[in-house]
Amino acid sequence: MRMAKLTSKNQLTLPKAVVEALGSPRHFRIQVHDGVLLLWPGRLVCAADAPHPAAEVQDSRARQDGKG
């Protein structure tokens, strides 16, 4: 398991190998679930172009069920 250190400015430095394995993304989406930090590559979008949050939850559940 790899570790990342939280700085005094609340910044995380991710291991280079981890970032490269993800394709060197510049932005990440973050969620906390049951005390666990979830972090995955994301991209910035204009609010007008962003999907409705409910659609995103449905897409995520479909992927978890193997339907997406």
C-alpha positions as CSV (number, residue, x, y, z in Angstrom):
1,M,0.0,0.0,0.0
2,R,1.3,3.4,-0.9
3,M,1.1,6.4,1.4
4,A,0.6,10.1,0.9
5,K,1.4,12.8,3.4
6,L,-1.0,15.6,4.3
7,T,0.9,18.9,4.6
8,S,0.1,21.8,7.0
9,K,-1.7,23.4,4.1
10,N,-4.0,20.4,3.7
11,Q,-2.3,19.3,0.5
12,L,-1.6,15.7,-0.5
13,T,1.4,14.7,-2.6
14,L,0.6,11.6,-4.5
15,P,3.3,9.1,-5.4
16,K,4.6,9.6,-8.9
17,A,3.9,6.0,-9.9
18,V,0.2,6.4,-8.8
19,V,-0.3,9.6,-10.8
20,E,1.4,8.1,-13.9
21,A,-0.7,4.9,-13.7
22,L,-3.8,7.2,-13.9
23,G,-2.5,9.0,-16.9
24,S,-1.2,12.1,-15.1
25,P,-4.5,13.8,-14.4
26,R,-4.5,17.4,-13.3
27,H,-7.8,17.3,-11.3
28,F,-9.3,14.7,-9.1
29,R,-12.8,14.1,-7.8
30,I,-13.0,13.6,-4.0
31,Q,-15.6,11.9,-1.8
32,V,-15.6,10.8,1.8
33,H,-17.6,7.7,2.6
34,D,-17.8,6.0,6.0
35,G,-14.5,7.7,7.0
36,V,-12.7,6.6,3.8
37,L,-11.3,9.2,1.4
38,L,-12.1,8.2,-2.2
39,L,-10.1,9.9,-4.9
40,W,-10.4,9.4,-8.7
41,P,-9.4,11.3,-11.8
42,G,-11.8,13.9,-12.9
43,R,-12.1,16.9,-15.1
44,L,-13.5,20.4,-14.7
45,V,-16.6,21.2,-16.6
46,C,-18.7,24.3,-17.0
47,A,-21.7,24.1,-14.6
48,A,-24.1,24.5,-17.6
49,D,-22.5,21.4,-19.2
50,A,-22.4,19.3,-16.0
51,P,-24.8,16.4,-15.8
52,H,-27.5,16.4,-13.1
53,P,-26.2,14.9,-9.9
54,A,-28.9,12.2,-9.9
55,A,-27.8,11.0,-13.3
56,E,-24.2,10.7,-12.1
57,V,-25.3,8.5,-9.1
58,Q,-27.3,6.3,-11.5
59,D,-24.3,6.0,-13.8
60,S,-22.0,5.1,-10.9
61,R,-24.4,2.4,-9.6
62,A,-24.8,0.9,-13.1
63,R,-21.0,0.6,-13.4
64,Q,-20.8,-1.0,-10.0
65,D,-23.5,-3.5,-11.1
66,G,-21.5,-4.2,-14.3
67,K,-24.1,-2.6,-16.5
68,G,-22.1,0.5,-17.5
